[in-house]
Amino acid sequence: MQFWGRKSLWLALSASWLLLVLLGVSPSLRLAAPPRPGLGAPQGWPRWLDAGLLQSFSQPEELLEDVPQLQAPRGESCQRGACLDTSKCGSDGLKVFVYPVAGPISETHRKILASVEGSRYHTRSAAEACLLLLLLPGPHERSPVPPQWNGGRNHLVLTLHPAPRPRTFQLAQAMVAEASPTVDTFRPGCDVALPLLPEAHPLRAGAPGQLRQHSPHPRAALLALASERGRWRTADANSSACSWDGRCEQDPGGELSQPTETLPNATFCLIPGHRSDAWRFLQALQAGCIPVLLSPLWELPFSERIDWTKATIIADERQPRQVLAALQEMPLARVLSLRQQTQFLWAAYFSSVEKVIHTMLEILQARILGASAQPWLLWNSPPGALLALPTYSTHPQDFPFYHLQQGSSPEGRFSALIWVEAPGQPPLKLIEAVAASQHCAQILILWSSERPSPPRWPETSVPLTVLEGRRKASDRFFPYSAISTDAILSLDPHSSLSTSEVDFAFGVWQSFPERMVGFVTWSHFWDEARGSWGYTAETANEFSMVLTTAAFYHRYYHTLFTRSLPKALRTLADGSPACVDVLMNFLVAAVTKLPPIKVPQAKRHHEAAPRAPAGPGSGPESQPPARDCVDQLAAEFGHMPLVTSRLRLDPVLFKDPVSVQRKKYRSLEGR
C-alpha cells in the first residue's frame, strides 16, 4: 500500500506539471501572476495564488514571516454610496464642476484644468453638477475648505503629488484622485489611483509607444534595472548577480539613459516597489518594456478598470534568482502578448494629460452607471474605453471594433444618407441605383439647403425619408435616430454610382467594418517649403483619405464625431465642406490606427468628384483656410493620425476571360 501511495502521489505531481507545461506557464511564474480583478469589486494588490507552488524555492513558513500584508483601507469612513450620491446626477450622468483655483498654479495643473473643461462632462454651473472637483495645489501649499463641502460628499479631491497631502480639513466622505497612492491608504471603490506624471507630459496626443519589435531581439538586453538618480542599467540573461537596487557585480554593457530619453531596448523593466519609484512605471509602458514590479506598495493607476495582469508582472523582491530564472523561461508568445498590451494601454490612457484625466472621468461615470457601465472587454481591448462611449452602447458587438473578438459580423443592410446642400434637381438616378441594391434598407435625404425640399420624391422599393439639416457641413455626421442600420453609405447628390459598385463596396465594408471604404481618395503630405501639412486630390498610388461623398462606414463614427470631438474642431470643419471630410478621416484613423480602403470607381464618378482645394501646384489664391485644414487638425489632435496605404480591392473575376453572364459585377467590366 505504501508503494502504491507513493506511486499515486508521483503520478499526481507529474500530471500537474504536464498541465502547467501545456498551459504554457512555468511554475516559477506563479509568483508573478495576480488574479484578474472583478468588475465593481474593490481592487488591491493580489496575494500569491498558492504558496505551495513556491516550495522549490523556499518553505511556506519562511514566506509568511515577513510578507508585506495589504492593510485595510484607511479608517475614514467611505462607502461608494456615501462618497457619491448618484441621485444628484440625474439622467445626464456625470457632470463636473471645478472650483476656481486661487493663486498661481503649475503647468501640469493648467493642463488638468484644460482637460476637464474640454471633456463632455464639464459644466460651469455648480448647481447642476453631481461632482465638485477640488484641485489641490503643491505639496507645501494649503487649500481652504470649499464653500459647498458638505462633509466631502460628491467631492473629488485631486492631487498629483505623491508627498503627504496638506490637511486643513478632513477628507471625510470625499473621494481622492491621487498619483500613486499607497495600498494602505487607498480606498477601493471611492478613490482613483492616477499615474505619476512628469511635468513635461503633453496636454493631448503625446508621443507614441517606442516599441518597434515585439519579439525579443537576440542582441537586446533581457533586463533594464531601475538605478540611482533616475537612470536605467541594462543587463543580459547572465547577470544573475544583480541586486534589485540596480548595482550589479557584473555589468555587461553598462548602458544608461536619463528619464527624458528613450529607455534601453530591454524586454523586462525591474521596478522597485517603493512609492518613490512609481514614476518609472510610465517610462516602461511607453518603451514596451514589460514592468516587473517588485513587491509593490503603491496602487497601479486605474486598477479599478484596467486588467494589469495582461501587461505587468508582480514578483517577490526577496527571490531575485528565482524571478530572473522565471523571466528567462517565459514563453515568447506570453512576452509578445504583454508587450503589445503595454503599447495599447500607453496609447489609450497614459500618453497625455488629457487622456489621463478623461480616463479618470470615465471611471467615475462607470460608477454612476453601475451594472450598465462598459464591460471589461471595452476597457482592456483596443481602442479602449475612451473611444467606446457608453452613451452609444455597452455591448461590444454594437461597436465596429470587436466583431473579431466576439465572433460576430455586421448586419447585411445599409442606410444611404444623401446630403443635399445646394438647391437643384433631386438626384433621381443616384436614388434609383442605390435603391436597387439588395442590401439597401433605407434612403435618407439630409436637406441642408436654404430652399424648401421638393414636395414629392420618386417612388422607391425602400423607405425614403427627408431629414431637415441645420445648414452646417457637420450635419452629415450627426447621429440621427432615423438611421436604422450599422452601415452608412454617405453620398453627395453629384455622386454617380451603379448598383454593382454599391454592392461590391458594401461587401468590402462587411469584411472591414471598422474602416472607411470609399471610391475617391485624397492623400496628405508634408510641405517642406511651408513647414506644414497639406493634402491633394492628385491621382497617385498612395492615399490616406476617402471622400464621404461616396463612402461606407459604421454609424458609430457619427456618435464619436458629435459627442467626442471638441466643439472647436467641428466649428473649424463647418467653415469648409472639404475640411469636414478630412476631419472624419482624421477621427477614424485616430481610432483604428488603420488607413481607409479604396474600391473601384467608374470614370464618370471620378470626374464628378470634387477636387481638393489645395495641393501641389496650388497658387496663393487657393482658399487659405481650406489649405490649412490638415495642418490645423493635426495641431488640434496633437499628431498626424492619417495612415498611408496602397491597398485597392477589386471584384473577383473582374477582368478574367469568362462569360459576362458568369460575372457577379457585370457593369464593372469596362471601367
Salt bridges, closest charged atoms under 4 A:
ASP66 OD1 - ARG318 NH1 2.50
GLU76 OE2 - ARG167 NH1 3.65
GLU178 OE1 - ARG165 NH1 2.42
GLU178 OE2 - ARG275 NH2 2.62
ASP191 OD2 - ARG74 NH2 2.56
ASP191 OD1 - ARG187 NH2 2.71
ASP245 OD2 - ARG247 NH1 2.81
ASP251 OD2 - ARG233 NH1 2.67
ASP277 OD1 - ARG280 NE 3.18
GLU304 OE2 - ARG80 NH2 4.00
GLU304 OE1 - ARG367 NH2 2.54
ASP316 OD2 - ARG318 NH2 2.43
GLU354 OE2 - ARG204 NH2 3.72
GLU362 OE2 - ARG120 NH2 2.36
ASP475 OD1 - ARG470 NE 2.96
ASP486 OD1 - ARG555 NE 3.49
GLU501 OE1 - ARG604 NH2 3.58
ASP527 OD2 - ARG627 NH2 3.33
GLU538 OE2 - ARG611 NH2 3.72
GLU542 OE2 - ARG646 NH2 3.06
ASP628 OD1 - ARG530 NH2 2.82
ASP650 OD1 - ARG648 NE 3.14
ASP650 OD2 - ARG671 NH2 3.09
GLU669 OE1 - LYS663 NZ 2.60
